[in-house]
Amino acid sequence: MARLTQKVIESPVRRRKLSREVLWGYVFVGPWILGFLIFTLGPVLASLGLSFMDYELISAPTWRGLRNYAELITQDRLFGVSLYNTIFYTLFSVPLGIIVAFSLALLLNVQLPGMNVYRTVFYLPAVTAGVAVSLLWIWLFNPQFGLINYLLRSLGLPGPGWLVDPVWAKPAFILMSVWGVGGTVVIFLAGLQGVPRSLYEAAEIDGANTLQRFRHVTIPMMTPVIFFNMIVGIIGSFQVFTSAYVMTQGGPRDATLFYVLYLFKQGFKLLRMGYAAAMAWILFVIIIVLTLIQLRLSRKWVYYEGELAGE
């Protein structure tokens, strides 16, 4: 009876304590929720509404329905050009970036004196300002005075026009994309260090050589990391903007007119905000579809938690 009375007395006290904890929880999370609603969800919904309107900043928006989308798909030649340029860039820059980053991570995943310094050096380009990097590469790609063509000429090879040649402009940006793989290297390095040492020891006992251990242990255990970097890489490559804006403005002859750069020109140079919003939502749908396709295909080759992929 005394124990029951004590519980009855403690119950209101406990409820008040929980109520205070819940209240403080809302106090701390409230600013984030408010910021998300104002600066993220609000603009997203506003852009969706604008995509169905004719809005040029200097005039009131008027309803257009699906005509923005219809014009993009059926009448705008540069929309197709920008989408093609972006897909071309993605198809080459993402695999190349993954291969280079994985190779560097393998080289850095050794215990040698001073290795942390090398890891830091490889990561620095990933945190360097995009404008500064673009200015550096403008000099490197200069046909007359650039370092790349100087090295090619010293080997007896003709140096291409790079950024002034429509044929070489996109390959130049693909080559430049390798510069920023430092973040991907760090992710791969973390994945490599997470592979259980016991798996390598078991494979070595079974007589597997270095190449076989890499093929049958390292690669399967790293497939989730490869898959993650692939998705992030595709999303990032579809949004390439800064380098093209600083270096070429979409030239020469629209060879580097990437999707987001064209979106920017429509929205902030031609002031066609409704048209640009429609482009943004088409890009959103493209990225979502590509991500869902990759998630579906990942069941066949990504290795999770000791289960063979595809099983």
Residue frames relative to the residue before (quaternion, step in Angstrom):
aa qw qx qy qz dx dy dz
M 1.0000 0.0000 0.0000 0.0000 0.00 0.00 0.00
A 0.6506 0.5110 -0.3079 0.4700 3.57 1.00 -0.85
R 0.6424 0.5222 -0.3219 0.4593 3.59 1.04 -0.84
L 0.6413 0.5224 -0.3195 0.4624 3.61 1.01 -0.82
T 0.6468 0.5201 -0.3129 0.4619 3.58 1.00 -0.87
Q 0.6389 0.5284 -0.3217 0.4574 3.58 1.04 -0.81
K 0.6505 0.5147 -0.3183 0.4590 3.58 1.01 -0.82
V 0.6340 0.5301 -0.3272 0.4583 3.57 1.04 -0.81
I 0.6607 0.5019 -0.3015 0.4699 3.58 1.04 -0.82
E 0.7030 0.4803 -0.2697 0.4499 3.59 0.95 -0.94
S 0.5673 0.6486 -0.3850 0.3306 3.59 1.09 -0.66
P 0.6881 0.4487 -0.3111 0.4779 3.69 0.77 -0.83
V 0.6185 0.5418 -0.3436 0.4537 3.58 1.05 -0.73
R 0.6708 0.4964 -0.2953 0.4652 3.56 0.92 -0.93
R 0.6436 0.5187 -0.3273 0.4578 3.58 1.00 -0.80
R 0.6472 0.5093 -0.3251 0.4649 3.59 0.98 -0.78
K 0.6367 0.5268 -0.3241 0.4605 3.57 1.04 -0.78
L 0.6604 0.4940 -0.3041 0.4768 3.56 0.97 -0.87
S 0.6292 0.5369 -0.3364 0.4503 3.58 1.02 -0.78
R 0.6482 0.5029 -0.3206 0.4735 3.60 0.99 -0.79
E 0.6464 0.5169 -0.3252 0.4573 3.59 0.98 -0.81
V 0.6504 0.5028 -0.3149 0.4744 3.57 0.98 -0.85
L 0.6408 0.5310 -0.3220 0.4513 3.58 0.98 -0.84
W 0.6734 0.4769 -0.2967 0.4807 3.58 0.91 -0.89
G 0.5956 0.5605 -0.3604 0.4486 3.57 1.11 -0.62
Y 0.6662 0.4821 -0.2962 0.4858 3.57 0.97 -0.86
V 0.6124 0.5537 -0.3524 0.4408 3.59 1.05 -0.72
F 0.7151 0.4520 -0.2615 0.4646 3.58 0.90 -0.92
V 0.7283 0.4172 -0.2509 0.4822 3.60 0.96 -0.79
G 0.5019 0.6991 -0.4014 0.3135 3.58 1.23 -0.43
P 0.6669 0.4961 -0.3324 0.4456 3.66 0.78 -0.86
W 0.6458 0.5098 -0.3351 0.4592 3.59 0.99 -0.75
I 0.6548 0.5048 -0.3156 0.4656 3.59 0.92 -0.90
L 0.6506 0.5145 -0.3117 0.4635 3.58 0.96 -0.87
G 0.6607 0.4992 -0.3035 0.4713 3.58 0.96 -0.86
F 0.6373 0.5260 -0.3270 0.4584 3.58 1.01 -0.80
L 0.6741 0.4976 -0.2999 0.4561 3.59 0.91 -0.90
I 0.7227 0.4510 -0.2526 0.4587 3.58 0.94 -0.92
F 0.8156 0.3163 -0.1323 0.4661 3.58 0.78 -1.05
T 0.7522 0.3419 -0.2201 0.5185 3.63 1.18 -0.23
L 0.7627 0.3704 -0.2213 0.4818 3.57 0.43 -1.18
G 0.6362 0.5467 -0.3306 0.4325 3.59 0.96 -0.83
P 0.7009 0.4457 -0.2849 0.4785 3.63 0.75 -0.95
V 0.6107 0.5485 -0.3618 0.4419 3.61 1.03 -0.69
L 0.6894 0.4618 -0.2794 0.4832 3.58 0.85 -0.95
A 0.6271 0.5320 -0.3374 0.4581 3.59 1.05 -0.73
S 0.6588 0.5010 -0.3154 0.4642 3.59 0.96 -0.81
L 0.6101 0.5380 -0.3532 0.4622 3.58 1.07 -0.66
G 0.6642 0.4875 -0.3062 0.4768 3.58 0.96 -0.79
L 0.6601 0.5183 -0.3086 0.4477 3.58 0.97 -0.85
S 0.5981 0.5929 -0.3671 0.3949 3.59 1.08 -0.62
F 0.6947 0.4240 -0.2713 0.5138 3.59 1.24 -0.31
M 0.6792 0.4731 -0.2774 0.4878 3.58 1.28 0.20
D 0.3867 -0.6385 0.6013 0.2850 3.50 -1.40 0.24
Y 0.1482 0.7997 -0.5540 0.1777 3.56 -0.23 1.32
E 0.0364 -0.8315 0.5528 -0.0421 3.56 -0.58 1.20
L 0.6110 -0.6045 0.3224 0.3968 3.61 1.14 0.68
I 0.7712 0.3483 -0.1984 0.4945 3.60 0.78 -0.94
S 0.7480 0.2856 -0.1957 0.5663 3.59 1.26 -0.05
A 0.6097 -0.5584 0.4124 0.3824 3.55 -1.22 0.42
P 0.5240 -0.6442 0.4478 0.3316 3.61 -1.01 0.73
T 0.1218 -0.7706 0.6225 0.0622 3.54 -1.12 0.79
W 0.5554 -0.6483 0.4211 0.3064 3.55 -1.05 0.81
R 0.0720 -0.8028 0.5915 0.0224 3.58 -0.92 0.95
G 0.3774 -0.7273 0.4927 0.2930 3.57 1.20 -0.30
L 0.7941 -0.2764 0.2317 0.4893 3.56 -0.90 -0.97
R 0.4025 0.7534 -0.4599 0.2426 3.60 1.21 0.10
N 0.5713 0.5631 -0.3918 0.4505 3.62 1.12 -0.50
Y 0.6821 0.4780 -0.2800 0.4774 3.56 0.90 -0.95
A 0.6517 0.5158 -0.3195 0.4553 3.59 0.96 -0.83
E 0.6498 0.5107 -0.3183 0.4643 3.58 0.99 -0.81
L 0.6300 0.5383 -0.3349 0.4485 3.58 0.96 -0.80
I 0.7533 0.4317 -0.2222 0.4436 3.55 0.74 -1.07
T 0.8039 0.3352 -0.1507 0.4676 3.59 0.91 -0.85
Q 0.8061 0.3202 -0.1442 0.4763 3.62 1.04 -0.61
D 0.6941 0.4950 -0.2811 0.4407 3.59 1.04 -0.69
R 0.2969 -0.7818 0.5251 0.1580 3.57 -0.31 1.27
L 0.6750 0.5104 -0.3055 0.4365 3.58 0.93 -0.84
F 0.5406 0.5872 -0.4075 0.4436 3.59 1.18 -0.38
G 0.6768 0.4749 -0.2870 0.4838 3.59 0.92 -0.88
V 0.6345 0.5293 -0.3280 0.4578 3.57 1.02 -0.81
S 0.6823 0.4856 -0.2943 0.4605 3.58 0.86 -0.93
L 0.6458 0.5072 -0.3239 0.4698 3.59 1.02 -0.75
Y 0.6390 0.5122 -0.3243 0.4734 3.60 1.00 -0.79
N 0.6523 0.5160 -0.3221 0.4523 3.61 0.87 -0.89
T 0.6728 0.5019 -0.2949 0.4565 3.56 0.96 -0.88
I 0.6522 0.4995 -0.3154 0.4750 3.59 0.96 -0.84
F 0.6294 0.5298 -0.3288 0.4638 3.60 0.98 -0.84
Y 0.6594 0.5057 -0.2977 0.4699 3.56 0.91 -0.93
T 0.6686 0.5108 -0.3001 0.4494 3.58 0.92 -0.89
L 0.6613 0.5406 -0.3129 0.4153 3.59 0.88 -0.96
F 0.7554 0.3629 -0.2091 0.5040 3.59 1.07 -0.63
S 0.6901 0.5015 -0.3042 0.4240 3.60 0.88 -0.85
V 0.6612 0.5200 -0.3285 0.4295 3.62 0.93 -0.79
P 0.6900 0.4404 -0.3131 0.4815 3.68 0.72 -0.86
L 0.6467 0.5178 -0.3298 0.4526 3.59 0.95 -0.83
G 0.6613 0.5111 -0.3083 0.4543 3.58 0.94 -0.85
I 0.6558 0.5053 -0.3137 0.4650 3.58 0.98 -0.83
I 0.6586 0.5092 -0.3132 0.4569 3.59 0.92 -0.88
V 0.6805 0.4793 -0.2925 0.4708 3.59 0.87 -0.94
A 0.6719 0.5002 -0.3043 0.4535 3.59 0.89 -0.91
F 0.6538 0.5058 -0.3135 0.4675 3.59 0.96 -0.83
S 0.6481 0.5164 -0.3177 0.4609 3.57 0.98 -0.82
L 0.6630 0.4907 -0.3066 0.4751 3.58 0.94 -0.83
A 0.6356 0.5278 -0.3334 0.4541 3.59 1.00 -0.77
L 0.6286 0.5242 -0.3347 0.4670 3.59 1.03 -0.73
L 0.6671 0.4949 -0.3031 0.4672 3.58 0.99 -0.82
L 0.7111 0.4548 -0.2551 0.4716 3.58 1.05 -0.77
N 0.6170 0.5646 -0.3408 0.4295 3.58 1.25 -0.28
V 0.5038 0.5939 -0.4570 0.4297 3.55 0.80 1.05
Q 0.4218 -0.6986 0.5230 0.2460 3.55 -1.18 0.59
L 0.2526 0.7433 -0.5722 0.2375 3.54 -0.08 1.36
P 0.6003 -0.5650 0.4088 0.3916 3.61 -1.11 0.52
G 0.8254 0.2320 -0.1814 0.4816 3.56 -0.96 0.88
M 0.3964 0.7446 -0.4702 0.2596 3.60 1.23 0.10
N 0.6005 0.5704 -0.3640 0.4262 3.60 1.08 -0.62
V 0.6024 0.5528 -0.3563 0.4524 3.57 1.13 -0.62
Y 0.6616 0.4977 -0.3043 0.4711 3.58 0.93 -0.89
R 0.6309 0.5307 -0.3366 0.4550 3.59 0.99 -0.77
T 0.6530 0.5059 -0.3107 0.4703 3.57 1.00 -0.80
V 0.6444 0.5332 -0.3200 0.4451 3.58 0.96 -0.88
F 0.6851 0.4781 -0.2919 0.4656 3.59 0.92 -0.86
Y 0.6754 0.4958 -0.3025 0.4544 3.59 1.12 -0.53
L 0.5369 0.6798 -0.3921 0.3097 3.60 1.10 -0.63
P 0.6486 0.5214 -0.3602 0.4216 3.68 0.82 -0.76
A 0.6173 0.5722 -0.3489 0.4120 3.59 1.11 -0.61
V 0.7475 0.3563 -0.2077 0.5207 3.60 1.15 -0.50
T 0.4737 0.6514 -0.4509 0.3846 3.58 1.26 0.24
A 0.5857 -0.6008 0.4112 0.3562 3.58 -1.01 0.79
G 0.5378 -0.6686 0.4193 0.2965 3.55 -0.90 0.98
V 0.6347 0.5288 -0.3363 0.4522 3.59 1.02 -0.74
A 0.6519 0.5095 -0.3154 0.4647 3.59 0.94 -0.86
V 0.6440 0.5112 -0.3169 0.4727 3.58 0.98 -0.84
S 0.6512 0.5219 -0.3187 0.4494 3.59 0.93 -0.85
L 0.6505 0.5070 -0.3186 0.4672 3.59 0.96 -0.81
L 0.6227 0.5336 -0.3362 0.4631 3.57 1.04 -0.73
W 0.7066 0.4593 -0.2689 0.4662 3.58 0.89 -0.93
I 0.5376 0.5840 -0.4164 0.4434 3.62 1.15 -0.35
W 0.6695 0.4722 -0.2932 0.4928 3.56 1.00 -0.82
L 0.6524 0.5245 -0.3271 0.4385 3.60 0.89 -0.86
F 0.7405 0.4100 -0.2174 0.4862 3.59 1.03 -0.82
N 0.3896 0.7274 -0.4888 0.2830 3.60 1.22 0.04
P 0.4633 -0.7219 0.4285 0.2838 3.64 -0.64 1.06
Q 0.7460 0.3948 -0.2259 0.4864 3.62 0.99 -0.76
F 0.8365 0.2262 -0.0713 0.4939 3.58 0.78 -1.02
G 0.4849 0.7008 -0.4198 0.3122 3.60 1.23 -0.07
L 0.5914 -0.6066 0.4116 0.3359 3.54 -1.14 0.69
I 0.6389 0.5459 -0.3441 0.4187 3.60 0.95 -0.80
N 0.7025 0.4407 -0.2757 0.4861 3.59 0.82 -0.92
Y 0.5793 0.5644 -0.3771 0.4512 3.60 1.13 -0.54
L 0.6703 0.4827 -0.2947 0.4804 3.58 0.94 -0.87
L 0.6419 0.5157 -0.3304 0.4615 3.59 1.00 -0.77
R 0.6659 0.4934 -0.3078 0.4674 3.59 0.93 -0.84
S 0.6296 0.5310 -0.3408 0.4533 3.59 1.05 -0.66
L 0.6815 0.4392 -0.2760 0.5161 3.58 1.25 -0.42
G 0.5559 -0.6298 0.3800 0.3872 3.56 1.28 0.09
L 0.5542 0.5992 -0.3901 0.4262 3.59 1.23 0.37
P 0.4735 -0.6675 0.4826 0.3119 3.60 -1.00 0.71
G 0.3558 -0.7380 0.5335 0.2100 3.57 -0.95 0.85
P 0.3966 -0.7286 0.5006 0.2476 3.62 -0.76 0.94
G 0.6326 -0.5608 0.3896 0.3653 3.53 -1.30 0.19
W 0.2582 -0.8085 0.4863 0.2078 3.56 1.31 -0.26
L 0.8767 0.0324 -0.0177 0.4797 3.60 -0.58 -1.11
V 0.6929 0.4357 -0.2917 0.4950 3.62 1.19 -0.23
D 0.6520 0.4698 -0.3034 0.5121 3.59 1.30 0.03
P 0.4369 -0.7210 0.4637 0.2725 3.65 -0.59 1.05
V 0.6324 0.5392 -0.3391 0.4409 3.60 1.09 -0.60
W 0.7799 0.3582 -0.1692 0.4847 3.58 0.97 -0.88
A 0.4779 0.7047 -0.4366 0.2905 3.60 1.18 -0.22
K 0.6953 0.4537 -0.2895 0.4764 3.61 0.83 -0.92
P 0.6324 0.5033 -0.3555 0.4694 3.66 0.91 -0.68
A 0.6028 0.5533 -0.3633 0.4455 3.61 1.08 -0.63
F 0.6776 0.4728 -0.2946 0.4801 3.59 0.93 -0.83
I 0.6150 0.5320 -0.3480 0.4665 3.59 1.07 -0.66
L 0.6474 0.5023 -0.3089 0.4829 3.57 0.99 -0.85
M 0.6514 0.5225 -0.3089 0.4552 3.56 0.98 -0.82
S 0.6046 0.5901 -0.3617 0.3942 3.61 1.04 -0.68
V 0.5764 0.5932 -0.3774 0.4165 3.59 1.16 -0.54
W 0.5483 0.6376 -0.3823 0.3830 3.58 1.17 -0.60
G 0.7782 0.3904 -0.1865 0.4552 3.58 0.96 -0.82
V 0.4042 0.7426 -0.4617 0.2684 3.61 1.13 0.46
G 0.3541 0.7742 -0.4761 0.2203 3.61 1.22 0.09
G 0.6536 0.5092 -0.3191 0.4601 3.58 0.95 -0.80
T 0.6445 0.5096 -0.3100 0.4783 3.56 1.04 -0.79
V 0.6067 0.5531 -0.3461 0.4541 3.58 1.06 -0.73
V 0.6544 0.5153 -0.3150 0.4550 3.59 0.91 -0.90
I 0.6566 0.5023 -0.3137 0.4671 3.60 0.96 -0.83
F 0.6513 0.4973 -0.3140 0.4795 3.59 0.96 -0.82
L 0.6440 0.5304 -0.3228 0.4469 3.56 0.97 -0.84
A 0.6408 0.5073 -0.3219 0.4779 3.59 0.99 -0.78
G 0.6502 0.5146 -0.3157 0.4613 3.57 1.02 -0.77
L 0.6507 0.5156 -0.3160 0.4592 3.58 0.96 -0.84
Q 0.6852 0.4762 -0.2898 0.4687 3.58 0.96 -0.80
G 0.6543 0.5088 -0.3135 0.4635 3.57 1.26 -0.25
V 0.4997 0.6328 -0.4420 0.3930 3.59 1.25 -0.05
P 0.4679 -0.7002 0.4522 0.2937 3.64 -0.66 1.02
R 0.4808 -0.6778 0.4805 0.2803 3.55 -0.88 0.96
S 0.5837 0.6095 -0.3693 0.3891 3.58 1.10 -0.63
L 0.6090 0.5556 -0.3603 0.4367 3.61 1.10 -0.60
Y 0.6547 0.4909 -0.3120 0.4828 3.58 1.00 -0.80
E 0.6478 0.5194 -0.3205 0.4559 3.58 0.99 -0.80
A 0.6499 0.5056 -0.3181 0.4699 3.58 0.99 -0.80
A 0.6565 0.5020 -0.3105 0.4697 3.59 0.98 -0.82
E 0.6409 0.5212 -0.3225 0.4622 3.58 1.04 -0.75
I 0.6270 0.5240 -0.3297 0.4729 3.58 1.05 -0.75
D 0.6783 0.4851 -0.2820 0.4744 3.58 1.08 -0.74
G 0.5964 -0.6144 0.3428 0.3863 3.58 1.27 0.06
A 0.4137 0.7151 -0.4754 0.3025 3.61 1.19 0.27
N 0.3485 -0.7240 0.5538 0.2182 3.55 -0.97 0.87
T 0.7638 -0.3834 0.2427 0.4590 3.59 -1.30 0.01
L 0.6748 0.4941 -0.2977 0.4603 3.57 0.89 -0.94
Q 0.6626 0.4997 -0.3072 0.4656 3.59 0.97 -0.80
R 0.6314 0.5120 -0.3397 0.4731 3.60 1.03 -0.69
F 0.6378 0.5193 -0.3257 0.4662 3.55 1.03 -0.76
R 0.7019 0.4815 -0.2707 0.4496 3.57 0.91 -0.92
H 0.8032 0.3344 -0.1478 0.4703 3.58 0.83 -0.99
V 0.7328 0.3493 -0.2372 0.5336 3.62 1.22 -0.21
T 0.7370 0.4378 -0.2579 0.4457 3.57 0.58 -1.16
I 0.6977 0.4854 -0.2902 0.4398 3.58 0.71 -1.05
P 0.6848 0.4671 -0.3247 0.4555 3.67 0.72 -0.87
M 0.6919 0.4769 -0.2933 0.4560 3.60 0.92 -0.83
M 0.6993 0.4594 -0.2669 0.4782 3.58 1.18 -0.47
T 0.4288 0.7300 -0.4588 0.2694 3.62 1.20 -0.10
P 0.6312 0.5072 -0.3777 0.4491 3.69 0.91 -0.57
V 0.6538 0.4991 -0.3144 0.4739 3.59 1.03 -0.76
I 0.6231 0.5267 -0.3336 0.4723 3.58 1.02 -0.79
F 0.6548 0.5197 -0.3013 0.4586 3.55 0.96 -0.92
F 0.6487 0.5130 -0.3160 0.4648 3.59 0.94 -0.86
N 0.6887 0.4741 -0.2865 0.4679 3.58 0.85 -0.95
M 0.6059 0.5534 -0.3550 0.4479 3.58 1.12 -0.61
I 0.6702 0.4878 -0.3011 0.4713 3.57 0.91 -0.91
V 0.6697 0.4890 -0.3003 0.4714 3.58 0.87 -0.94
G 0.6522 0.5289 -0.3130 0.4437 3.59 1.00 -0.82
I 0.6597 0.4984 -0.3111 0.4687 3.58 0.95 -0.85
I 0.6448 0.5096 -0.3242 0.4685 3.58 0.94 -0.85
G 0.6823 0.4917 -0.2898 0.4569 3.58 0.92 -0.89
S 0.6772 0.4975 -0.3034 0.4492 3.59 0.94 -0.84
F 0.6327 0.5125 -0.3396 0.4709 3.60 1.10 -0.55
Q 0.7255 0.3941 -0.2370 0.5120 3.59 1.23 -0.30
V 0.2819 0.7697 -0.5290 0.2198 3.60 1.17 0.42
F 0.0777 0.8248 -0.5495 0.1080 3.56 -0.77 1.03
T 0.7104 0.5152 -0.3036 0.3712 3.57 0.52 -1.21
S 0.6907 0.4862 -0.2958 0.4462 3.58 0.77 -1.02
A 0.6748 0.4834 -0.3051 0.4667 3.60 0.91 -0.85
Y 0.6463 0.5238 -0.3223 0.4517 3.59 1.01 -0.78
V 0.7139 0.4476 -0.2592 0.4721 3.58 0.91 -0.88
M 0.7728 0.4292 -0.2009 0.4221 3.57 0.84 -0.99
T 0.8542 0.1180 -0.0097 0.5063 3.60 0.81 -0.91
Q 0.2772 -0.7694 0.5220 0.2425 3.62 1.16 -0.46
G 0.7305 -0.4203 0.2292 0.4870 3.58 1.16 0.58
G 0.6085 0.5604 -0.3561 0.4345 3.61 1.21 -0.25
P 0.6264 -0.0350 -0.7373 -0.2504 1.52 -2.49 -0.01
R 0.8466 0.0446 -0.0936 0.5220 3.56 -1.01 0.93
D 0.6814 -0.5328 0.2631 0.4273 3.57 0.92 1.04
A 0.3468 0.7650 -0.4870 0.2395 3.61 1.18 0.35
T 0.7738 0.2518 -0.1558 0.5600 3.60 1.14 -0.53
L 0.3392 0.7153 -0.5281 0.3074 3.56 1.11 0.68
F 0.0715 -0.8238 0.5624 0.0046 3.56 0.13 1.29
Y 0.7293 -0.4924 0.2673 0.3927 3.52 -1.27 0.56
V 0.7198 0.4385 -0.2680 0.4666 3.60 0.72 -1.02
L 0.6010 0.5413 -0.3636 0.4622 3.60 1.09 -0.57
Y 0.6584 0.4861 -0.3071 0.4857 3.58 0.98 -0.80
L 0.6046 0.5425 -0.3416 0.4727 3.58 1.08 -0.73
F 0.6503 0.5183 -0.3082 0.4621 3.58 0.94 -0.90
K 0.6633 0.5070 -0.3137 0.4523 3.59 0.90 -0.87
Q 0.6503 0.5095 -0.3207 0.4634 3.57 0.99 -0.80
G 0.7401 0.4498 -0.2380 0.4396 3.56 0.89 -0.93
F 0.8345 0.2582 -0.0939 0.4776 3.57 0.79 -1.02
K 0.6819 0.4050 -0.3102 0.5241 3.60 1.23 -0.03
L 0.7530 0.3149 -0.1837 0.5478 3.56 0.96 -0.88
L 0.3566 -0.7785 0.4460 0.2606 3.58 1.37 -0.13
R 0.4269 0.6729 -0.4882 0.3559 3.60 1.10 0.62
M 0.1015 -0.8574 0.5030 0.0397 3.55 0.45 1.23
G 0.6349 0.5222 -0.3371 0.4588 3.60 1.00 -0.71
Y 0.6475 0.5129 -0.3037 0.4748 3.56 1.00 -0.86
A 0.6616 0.4967 -0.2987 0.4758 3.58 0.97 -0.88
A 0.6263 0.5293 -0.3398 0.4606 3.59 1.03 -0.72
A 0.6274 0.5200 -0.3344 0.4735 3.59 1.03 -0.74
M 0.6290 0.5224 -0.3283 0.4729 3.59 1.02 -0.77
A 0.6461 0.5283 -0.3214 0.4474 3.58 0.97 -0.85
W 0.6927 0.4659 -0.2900 0.4680 3.59 0.92 -0.80
I 0.5892 0.5301 -0.3728 0.4825 3.59 1.12 -0.50
L 0.6374 0.5128 -0.3230 0.4758 3.58 1.00 -0.81
F 0.6248 0.5392 -0.3339 0.4555 3.58 0.99 -0.81
V 0.6688 0.4910 -0.3004 0.4704 3.59 0.90 -0.91
I 0.6337 0.5321 -0.3343 0.4511 3.60 0.95 -0.83
I 0.6790 0.4865 -0.2931 0.4651 3.59 0.87 -0.94
I 0.6405 0.5180 -0.3279 0.4625 3.60 0.96 -0.81
V 0.6654 0.5010 -0.3085 0.4594 3.60 0.88 -0.92
L 0.6642 0.4970 -0.3086 0.4653 3.59 0.90 -0.89
T 0.6463 0.5167 -0.3199 0.4615 3.59 0.99 -0.78
L 0.6577 0.5012 -0.3102 0.4692 3.60 0.95 -0.84
I 0.6276 0.5223 -0.3359 0.4694 3.59 1.03 -0.75
Q 0.6631 0.4976 -0.3061 0.4680 3.57 0.94 -0.85
L 0.6296 0.5247 -0.3362 0.4640 3.59 0.99 -0.76
R 0.6500 0.5117 -0.3122 0.4671 3.56 1.02 -0.78
L 0.7038 0.4600 -0.2671 0.4708 3.58 0.87 -0.95
S 0.5759 0.6193 -0.3814 0.3734 3.59 1.10 -0.58
R 0.5590 0.6176 -0.3920 0.3905 3.61 1.15 -0.46
K 0.6839 0.5050 -0.2780 0.4471 3.56 1.18 -0.53
W 0.8322 0.2144 -0.0962 0.5022 3.61 1.09 -0.43
V 0.6264 0.5320 -0.3576 0.4435 3.63 1.15 -0.22
Y 0.3000 -0.7750 0.5450 0.1111 3.55 -0.87 1.11
Y 0.0165 0.8137 -0.5784 0.0543 3.57 -0.67 1.14
E 0.8961 -0.0414 0.0532 0.4386 3.52 -1.16 0.83
G 0.7556 -0.4322 0.2267 0.4370 3.56 0.77 1.00
E 0.6097 0.5270 -0.3714 0.4611 3.60 1.24 0.07
L 0.4887 -0.6555 0.4840 0.3118 3.56 -0.99 0.77
A 0.5317 -0.6311 0.4544 0.3355 3.55 -0.98 0.82
G 0.7877 0.3209 -0.2489 0.4632 3.51 -1.05 0.83
E 0.6223 0.5302 -0.3544 0.4539 3.59 1.22 -0.14
